[in-house]
Amino acid sequence: MQKTQKLLLATLIQAALVSTAFASEQSESKGLVADAEGSVLFRTGFIDRDKKNSQPDNRSTAQSAIVKMESGYTQGTVGIGFGVIGDASFKIGDNKHAGNNMIPKHDSGRAYNHWARGGAFLKARVSNTTAVFGTQVLDLPVLASNTSRMVPEYFDGLLVTSREINGLELTAGKFTKNQMSDQISTDENKLDRAIVWGAKYKVNNALTTSYFGLDSKDKLERHYVNANYKQALANDASLTYDFSGYHTEWDKGANASSARPGLDENSNNRSNNIWALSGTYNQGPHAVMLAYQQSTGNTGYAYNENADGFQSIYLPNSYLSDFNGRGEKSVQVQYNLDFANYGVAGLNWTSAYVYGWDIDTETTDNAKESEIFNQVKYTVQDGFAKDASLRLRYSHYRNDSAYAREYMPDTNEWRIFLNIPVKLF
């Protein structure tokens, strides 16, 4: 490991050694074999984007097996372990219009017939502090792996997570490779160096706060904040308030496709602020959410262009469109129904409508977009197929011609995913 990685690991291990906040996870280790886990997720996926205005459609169908096997930790003050993660896939049908980040393509544009990817990782644990070095799937607001396609996006590097103080989780890491779901090369996105850090604090049972930061060398600097408060009401109802927001500044020469026309890419004055406030009322099987989201600055919230994660948008108004254009304001109403109270446990339906306006484009500062979203998901609750799930999702997306030229055309999208998890050991 490089010097910065060693320093980072040593610092957090020292913090772990001096902490006596609560019970140590490492003291409960049963060993490499006894705590080992292995699983494979069989996934069949289909995405169809029916694009209007004479734009070419995208349609992809494939089958994948996503494998993760890892040992437990050795016993003692410092626990050591290891693991592997990877996937193997093949296309279903000719996939002449493959796209949607589902299936990799040859230089000629022809879809791969079959492909495989993956890597290994080492892990260490002291007290309640863990360090993982190698190939990983990340779930950080500022550096998040795409997990909504056939196979996950991988990052290579070091991630340290510390939970030495009750209610407080600290995160720090460094990553040097990024591989999107439809890429064969382990660093096709050419990530140089991304440093991440953050903290999540559970103040009490009702209030949780968090902050995360990202510094990607020669690309961008990004900060994220979140506060979530759940208010209990009468008759087992609740009202949840959520605030989240990002501030991003791009380095000279970094890609920012949504920058204001004429703004030089070598400028060091490209920035964006985007924030959202939502309220969710929950009563039994019913939940209704209202959300408002707003973007300001001389760029939109352009993510995933600089190896900064294809899922790094932890905001409510994000479905097929993310409603993150330059200067855009958007509102959403969402309804969710859990059918467990009606005798069908595992069945869930979500429907939403999002409307965005005041989008700044090359020809107007009041472009508009809208999306109607529907999703039905069923998860098997017990028996031999326990945890298998089928998800059907449909988006009806429309915008005006000013935004279509810079973003995407009117689109009807179907997504169908069947997941069958199998526990190996």
C-alpha positions in Angstrom: 0.0 0.0 0.0 1.1 3.6 -0.6 2.2 5.9 2.2 -1.1 7.8 2.4 -3.0 4.5 2.7 -0.7 3.3 5.5 -1.1 6.5 7.4 -4.8 6.5 7.0 -5.1 2.9 8.3 -2.7 3.5 11.2 -4.6 6.6 12.3 -7.9 4.8 12.5 -6.5 1.7 14.1 -5.0 3.9 16.9 -8.4 5.5 17.4 -9.9 2.0 17.7 -7.3 0.9 20.3 -8.0 3.8 22.6 -11.7 3.6 22.4 -13.8 1.8 25.0 -17.2 3.0 23.9 -19.0 -0.3 23.5 -18.4 -4.0 22.7 -15.7 -4.9 20.2 -16.8 -6.7 17.0 -13.4 -8.3 16.6 -13.6 -9.9 20.1 -16.6 -11.9 18.8 -14.7 -13.3 15.8 -15.0 -17.1 15.3 -12.2 -17.4 12.7 -11.6 -17.5 9.0 -13.7 -20.5 8.3 -16.4 -20.3 10.9 -17.5 -16.8 9.8 -17.0 -17.4 6.1 -19.8 -16.4 3.7 -20.4 -17.2 0.1 -23.3 -16.3 -2.2 -24.2 -16.1 -5.9 -27.0 -13.8 -7.3 -28.5 -15.0 -10.5 -30.0 -12.0 -12.4 -32.0 -11.8 -15.6 -32.3 -8.3 -16.8 -34.1 -6.4 -19.6 -34.1 -2.6 -20.3 -35.9 -1.1 -23.2 -35.7 2.6 -24.0 -38.2 3.6 -26.7 -37.0 7.0 -27.8 -39.1 9.4 -29.7 -38.4 12.1 -32.2 -36.6 9.7 -34.6 -33.8 8.9 -32.0 -32.4 5.4 -32.0 -33.9 3.0 -29.4 -31.8 1.0 -26.9 -32.8 -2.5 -25.9 -30.7 -4.9 -23.9 -31.3 -8.4 -22.4 -28.8 -10.5 -20.5 -28.2 -13.1 -17.8 -25.6 -12.7 -15.0 -24.2 -14.5 -12.0 -22.8 -12.2 -9.4 -20.5 -14.0 -6.9 -19.1 -12.9 -3.6 -17.1 -15.1 -1.3 -15.2 -13.9 1.8 -13.6 -15.4 4.9 -14.2 -14.4 8.4 -11.5 -12.6 10.4 -8.7 -14.4 12.3 -9.0 -14.2 16.0 -6.9 -11.9 18.2 -6.5 -8.2 18.6 -6.1 -7.7 14.8 -8.3 -9.8 12.6 -7.3 -10.5 9.0 -9.4 -11.9 6.2 -9.8 -12.0 2.4 -12.4 -12.5 -0.3 -13.3 -12.3 -4.0 -16.1 -10.6 -5.9 -17.0 -10.9 -9.5 -19.6 -11.6 -12.2 -20.1 -13.6 -15.4 -22.7 -12.8 -18.0 -24.0 -13.6 -21.4 -26.4 -11.7 -23.7 -29.9 -13.1 -24.5 -30.8 -12.5 -28.2 -28.9 -10.5 -30.7 -29.0 -7.2 -28.8 -28.4 -5.2 -32.0 -29.5 -2.1 -30.1 -27.5 -2.8 -26.9 -26.9 0.1 -24.7 -28.2 1.4 -21.3 -24.9 0.5 -19.6 -26.0 -3.2 -19.6 -23.8 -5.0 -22.1 -20.2 -4.2 -23.1 -19.5 -3.6 -26.8 -16.6 -4.3 -29.1 -14.9 -1.4 -30.9 -17.1 -2.2 -33.9 -20.2 -1.5 -31.8 -21.2 -5.2 -31.7 -22.4 -6.4 -28.3 -20.2 -9.0 -26.4 -21.7 -12.5 -26.4 -20.4 -13.3 -23.0 -18.0 -11.6 -20.5 -16.6 -11.9 -17.0 -15.1 -9.5 -14.5 -14.0 -9.3 -10.9 -11.2 -8.9 -8.3 -10.0 -9.8 -4.9 -9.8 -7.9 -1.6 -8.0 -8.1 1.8 -9.6 -7.0 5.0 -8.5 -6.2 8.5 -10.4 -5.4 11.7 -9.3 -3.9 15.1 -12.1 -3.5 17.7 -14.9 -1.9 15.6 -12.7 -0.5 12.9 -12.4 -2.3 9.6 -10.2 -1.7 6.5 -10.9 -3.3 3.1 -8.3 -3.1 0.3 -9.0 -4.2 -3.2 -12.1 -4.5 -5.5 -15.2 -3.2 -3.9 -18.8 -2.1 -4.5 -19.2 1.4 -2.9 -22.3 2.8 -1.2 -21.2 6.4 -0.4 -23.2 9.5 -1.4 -20.2 11.0 -3.1 -18.8 7.8 -4.6 -21.5 5.3 -5.3 -21.3 2.2 -7.5 -24.1 1.7 -10.0 -26.1 -1.4 -8.9 -29.2 -0.9 -11.1 -27.8 -2.7 -14.2 -26.9 -6.3 -14.8 -23.7 -6.3 -12.7 -22.3 -3.7 -10.3 -19.8 -1.0 -10.9 -16.4 -1.7 -9.2 -13.9 0.5 -7.5 -10.4 -0.5 -6.5 -8.7 1.0 -3.4 -8.9 1.2 0.4 -11.9 1.9 2.5 -11.8 2.3 6.3 -15.0 2.3 8.4 -14.9 3.0 12.2 -17.8 2.5 14.7 -15.9 3.0 17.9 -18.4 5.5 19.4 -21.9 4.4 19.8 -24.1 6.1 17.1 -21.1 7.5 15.1 -19.7 5.9 11.9 -16.6 7.4 10.4 -15.5 6.6 6.8 -12.2 7.4 4.9 -10.7 5.9 1.8 -8.7 6.2 -1.4 -9.5 4.7 -4.8 -7.5 4.5 -8.0 -9.6 2.4 -10.4 -13.2 2.6 -11.6 -15.0 0.0 -13.8 -18.6 0.7 -14.9 -21.1 -2.2 -15.3 -20.7 -2.4 -19.0 -16.9 -2.2 -19.1 -14.3 -5.0 -19.5 -11.2 -3.0 -18.5 -10.7 -2.7 -14.7 -10.0 1.1 -15.1 -11.7 2.1 -18.3 -12.9 5.3 -16.6 -9.2 6.2 -16.0 -9.6 7.3 -12.3 -6.4 8.8 -11.1 -7.0 9.2 -7.3 -10.2 9.8 -5.4 -10.0 10.5 -1.6 -13.3 10.1 0.3 -14.2 10.9 3.9 -17.3 11.2 5.9 -19.3 10.8 9.1 -22.8 9.5 9.9 -24.2 10.2 13.4 -27.4 8.8 14.9 -28.3 11.6 17.4 -31.3 9.6 18.7 -34.0 7.2 17.4 -35.6 10.0 15.5 -32.7 12.1 14.1 -29.8 11.0 11.9 -27.2 13.4 10.3 -24.3 12.8 7.8 -21.6 14.5 5.9 -19.4 13.1 3.1 -16.6 14.6 1.0 -14.7 13.7 -2.2 -11.5 15.0 -3.7 -10.9 13.5 -7.1 -7.4 14.5 -8.4 -7.6 17.0 -11.4 -11.4 16.3 -11.6 -13.6 17.8 -8.9 -14.3 18.3 -5.2 -17.7 17.4 -3.8 -19.5 17.7 -0.5 -22.7 16.1 0.7 -24.9 16.8 3.8 -28.1 15.0 5.0 -30.4 15.3 7.9 -33.3 12.9 8.5 -35.9 13.3 11.2 -38.8 10.9 11.9 -41.7 12.3 13.9 -44.1 9.8 15.5 -47.8 10.6 15.2 -51.0 9.1 16.6 -52.4 5.8 15.4 -49.0 4.4 14.5 -48.5 7.0 11.8 -45.3 9.0 11.2 -44.0 12.0 9.4 -40.4 11.9 8.1 -38.5 15.0 7.1 -35.4 14.7 4.9 -32.9 17.3 3.7 -30.0 16.5 1.4 -27.7 18.5 -0.7 -24.4 18.6 -2.7 -21.8 21.3 -3.5 -19.5 20.5 -6.4 -16.5 22.4 -7.8 -14.7 21.2 -11.0 -11.0 21.4 -11.6 -9.5 22.9 -14.7 -9.9 20.5 -17.7 -12.4 18.2 -16.0 -15.5 17.2 -17.9 -18.7 19.0 -17.0 -21.2 18.5 -19.8 -23.9 20.6 -18.2 -21.8 23.7 -17.9 -23.2 27.0 -19.2 -22.4 27.4 -23.0 -19.2 29.4 -23.5 -17.8 28.5 -20.1 -14.2 27.5 -20.7 -13.4 23.9 -19.5 -10.1 25.3 -18.2 -12.0 27.7 -15.9 -11.6 27.0 -12.2 -14.9 28.7 -11.6 -17.4 25.9 -12.4 -19.6 24.9 -9.6 -23.0 23.6 -8.7 -25.3 23.5 -5.6 -28.2 21.1 -5.6 -30.5 20.4 -2.6 -33.8 18.7 -1.8 -36.3 18.7 1.0 -38.9 16.0 1.3 -41.7 15.0 3.7 -43.1 11.5 3.9 -46.4 10.6 5.7 -46.7 6.9 6.6 -49.8 5.3 7.9 -49.9 1.5 7.9 -49.3 0.2 4.4 -49.6 3.7 2.8 -46.8 6.3 2.4 -47.1 9.6 0.6 -44.0 11.8 -0.2 -43.8 15.4 -1.4 -40.4 16.7 -2.4 -38.9 19.9 -3.7 -35.4 19.9 -5.4 -33.4 22.8 -6.7 -30.1 23.2 -8.7 -28.1 26.4 -8.9 -24.7 27.4 -10.4 -23.1 27.7 -13.8 -23.3 23.9 -14.3 -25.9 21.3 -13.5 -25.2 18.5 -11.1 -23.0 16.5 -13.6 -22.1 13.2 -11.9 -20.5 10.0 -13.3 -18.5 11.8 -15.9 -15.3 11.9 -14.0 -15.1 8.3 -12.6 -17.1 9.6 -9.6 -19.7 6.9 -9.5 -22.7 6.2 -11.7 -25.1 6.2 -8.7 -23.7 9.2 -6.8 -27.0 11.2 -6.6 -28.7 10.5 -3.3 -31.6 12.9 -4.0 -35.3 12.1 -4.1 -36.2 13.3 -7.6 -34.1 10.7 -9.3 -35.7 8.0 -11.5 -35.0 7.8 -15.3 -34.2 11.5 -15.2 -32.4 13.0 -12.2 -34.0 16.5 -12.6 -30.5 18.0 -12.0 -30.2 20.4 -15.0 -28.6 23.8 -14.7 -30.8 26.1 -12.7 -33.6 23.5 -12.5 -36.4 23.4 -9.9 -38.5 20.3 -9.5 -41.4 18.9 -7.4 -42.5 15.4 -6.8 -45.4 13.5 -5.4 -44.9 9.8 -4.7 -47.2 7.1 -3.4 -46.1 3.7 -2.0 -48.3 0.8 -1.0 -47.1 -2.3 0.9 -49.5 -5.1 0.2 -48.6 -7.1 3.4 -51.6 -5.7 5.2 -53.8 -7.0 2.4 -52.5 -10.6 2.7 -49.7 -10.4 0.0 -46.5 -10.0 2.0 -43.5 -9.0 -0.2 -45.5 -7.1 -2.8 -44.8 -3.4 -3.1 -46.0 -0.7 -5.5 -44.5 2.7 -6.0 -45.9 5.5 -8.3 -44.5 9.0 -8.7 -44.9 12.1 -10.8 -42.0 14.6 -11.1 -42.1 18.0 -12.9 -39.1 20.2 -13.5 -38.9 23.8 -14.8 -36.6 26.8 -15.2 -33.9 24.7 -16.8 -31.1 26.8 -18.3 -30.2 25.7 -21.8 -28.4 27.3 -24.8 -31.7 28.7 -26.1 -33.9 29.4 -23.1 -33.8 29.6 -19.3 -37.2 28.0 -18.8 -37.0 24.6 -20.3 -39.2 21.9 -18.8 -39.3 18.1 -18.2 -41.6 15.6 -16.5 -41.7 11.9 -15.6 -44.4 9.5 -14.6 -42.8 6.5 -12.7 -44.4 3.2 -11.8 -42.7 0.2 -10.1 -44.0 -3.1 -8.8 -41.8 -5.5 -6.9 -42.5 -8.9 -5.4 -40.0 -10.6 -3.0 -40.6 -14.2 -2.0 -40.9 -14.3 1.8 -40.2 -18.0 2.6 -39.7 -21.5 1.2 -37.0 -22.7 -1.2 -37.1 -19.4 -3.2 -36.9 -17.1 -0.2 -35.6 -13.6 -1.1 -36.0 -14.2 -4.9 -37.6 -11.0 -6.4 -39.2 -9.8 -9.6 -39.2 -6.0 -10.3 -41.1 -4.3 -13.1 -40.5 -0.6 -13.7 -41.9 1.8 -16.2 -41.0 5.5 -16.8 -42.9 7.9 -19.2 -40.5 10.8 -19.7 -41.2 14.0 -21.6 -39.4 17.3 -22.1 -39.4 20.3 -24.5 -37.2 20.6 -27.6 -34.8 23.0 -25.9 -33.8 20.4 -23.2 -34.1 17.4 -25.5 -31.2 18.7 -27.6 -28.9 18.9 -24.6 -30.1 16.0 -22.5 -32.2 13.1 -23.9 -35.4 12.8 -26.1 -38.8 11.9 -25.0 -38.5 8.3 -23.8 -40.7 5.4 -22.6 -38.6 3.0 -20.6 -39.3 -0.5 -19.3 -37.0 -2.3 -16.8 -37.6 -6.0 -15.8 -35.2 -7.7 -13.4 -35.5 -11.2 -11.9 -33.1 -11.8 -9.0 -32.5 -15.3 -7.5 -30.0 -15.3 -4.6 -28.3 -18.5 -3.6 -26.4 -18.9 -0.3 -23.4 -21.1 -0.9 -22.1 -21.2 2.7 
